[in-house]
Amino acid sequence: MTDIVVTRGLVKRYPGTVAVAGLDLAVGDGEIFGLVGPNGAGKTTTLRILATLLRATSGHAEVAGIDVRRNPDAARRVLGFMPDVFGVYDDMKVWEYLDFFARCYGIPGARRRRMISDLLDLVDLGDKRDSYVQSLSRGMQQRLCLAHTLVHDPQVLLLDEPASGLDPRARVELRELLRELRSLGKTIVISSHILPELEELCTAVAIVDHGQVLAHGKVGEIERRLRYGAVIRVGVIGDEVAIATARDHFAADPRVASAAVTTGGQIELGFRGDDENAAQLLSTAIAAGIRVTSFSRAASDLEELFLQVTAGGLAEEQVA
Amino acid sequence: MADDALLEAPAPAVAEPATIEELPDGNLARTDAVIQREPGPGIRLSRPHPVRALRSGIGGITAVGVKELRGRVRGRRAFVVLTFYLLFLGLFAWAWELVAERAYVQNASLQGGSAAFASALVGQEVFGALVLVETLLVVFLAPAFTSGAISLEREKQTLDMLAATPISSLAIVVGKLFSALAYVFLLIAASIPLTAIVFVFGGVGPDDVLRAYAVLIVTALGLGSLGLFISAVMQRTQGATVVTFFTVLFLTLGTMFGVLFWNTMSGVNSSTGFLTGSSGVGPIKGRAPEAFLWLNPFAAQYDVICGASDGYGGWCTRLNTITNGAISVTGTGVGNGIFPTPTPAPIGFGTDTSGAGAGGAALPSDLKVGAIEPQPFGIRRDTFWPRSLRAWAILSAVFILASIQLVSPTRRWRWLHRPVRRTT
């Protein structure tokens, strides 16, 4: 799989602040790539540099093999960009909105008309063709905005916070739409600070903070790497004595840093080890006659990973 | 445009993924290895052919223009406005005609014994009134239509979406300007038949009408591009509108007051318009520089109107009355202010052509141009408006170029660059 979006040592400096500090990215062809980070991490700046709207202070950025700095015009023809806050034009109908952007790409009239109805069907706005843009719901406007990025059939879509401000239903619709676009062979780069929506959607993510990539790879991969040092919750059948015995058993394991009984009667283990070690811990516990009912990691979703990674120095060292 | 130019920028010292390769024709070509490896569909690897670039530029202007005009002429609003505008203009012309008729036809002393001449004076009166109202309209409408053009897009964040397409900054700016002005031009054009009623009265030549419309069109272009430029500089539409409004006020009332102030300070006689020999105050000496008024559309239009109504035309003297004597003409003889009425008076008036001013005072040498003098602005009549147009044309070009730079996402003129702190 070739990398279709690449940045190397990307730096964007503003007077008094560094928005992007040596950011390296590689997005494979056909991926849905999540750019995750807190507000101010440099996600928007990175996307805007890729979309040729900003010039990087230094570093290299390319889309589909085109250097966005040296050849912005060509880059614009292979990418579609959706800004975080998408505005609507007053006094404009849905089809006119798409027609306008299609004209901006110099698409001839006959193809434009066909393409507009195709796109409206794709984003499920076929019956809103003659509605005014400002009369659409937010979710519809978002889908229309997504449609506008597709008028020139680009290889790469850069979507800045596409799900922000959408209700859950609209989010689900957007997610389905993005999956469909992926099946059409598009590479999609999404930025977000809301993680759950990316977890199910993205094939790969990069966790960004302070203008740098902290973790980069498949969602599962990052999760596995970060599990080292996770919390394991163990449920045990039995009275207080049995639970205390079980706790002592776990505490005896060299990989268990701490073991405590929670008010709910569960045992919480501070565990330093990978999946293999965890499996071993469980099997020795069962062999020792402890009646385990549940054995799970507390850090199971991206949200917690994210907090771990962006929390501070320790997490950064682990990832590095 | 600006982005095309980026292609020409010298390669940075940092090693770029580039190769030197021998082309079949023997020329060394510097090509981008990365581009060669995986060209996307429809990517132009070299600078676009001029014809294709022109076509895509026109396509971009059309795209913006069609979009803007669709919004502007949607529904009945545009046509209702046009109807009421013509209705108002017609009523105004009619009312002015009645007033002028009272003043000239019923006043035997002004007729100079010739009723035909009085008709010409009425024609000149109506012509001046119509042209000035149209100028007023253009002065307010043209910048009002453009002062939100760029800032509104910026506020709604649609400028980013636009900038991410291959459309050039030039196409955005020119498309916006002409679509905003298209409606103003429509109003101007719609008034032409109405203005043509002056030919019924006479006293105004077709060349006068053409001059007046040339001034109108260039004024619309100039003030339109001024509004566009302010819109591109300012971040907010509200601010842009306020700044534009005050700039227009300065160009119209401000420059006029400046001239009045200058002439008062330097001791230009308020009743004759002659220099009194006063040494002036500081750098303020002599007659106010004509360039003060170059950007004043009303001054240019007054010159055109004065040019049509030679002699005692009401419009030449009326301005002087409005400005309270400092740029005034007294009596029926010759005037020498900023807007003095010209001599010789038209045939039939029988005033002197000897070059002597009112009260027999000799004309100052700075007012003597050939045999006909003095002239509006102390210069030869009918020579002011071309200078005004030239100044506006140059300024429009400057405004448009600057707007293009401001709209371009990757600006090349660093001194104009004002980084906007973003949240992310």
Interface residues (C-beta under 8 A of the other chain):
Chain A: T2 Y14 P15 T17 A19 N39 G40 A41 G42 K43 T44 T45 R48 A51 T52 L53 L54 R55 S58 E62 A64 G65 I66 D67 R69 R70 N71 P72 D73 A74 R76 R77 V78 L79 G80 F81 M82 P83 D84 V85 F86 G87 V88 Y89 D90 D91 M92 E96 F100 F101 R103 C104 Y105 G106 C145 H148 H152 D153 Q155
Chain B: D3 D4 L6 L7 A9 V14 E16 D32 V34 I35 R37 E38 P39 G40 P41 G42 I43 R44 L45 S56 G59 G60 T62 A63 V66 K67 R70 G71 R72 R74 E153 E155 K156 Q157 T158 D160 M161 L162 A163 A164 T165 P166 I167 P409 T410 P419 R421 R422 T423 T424
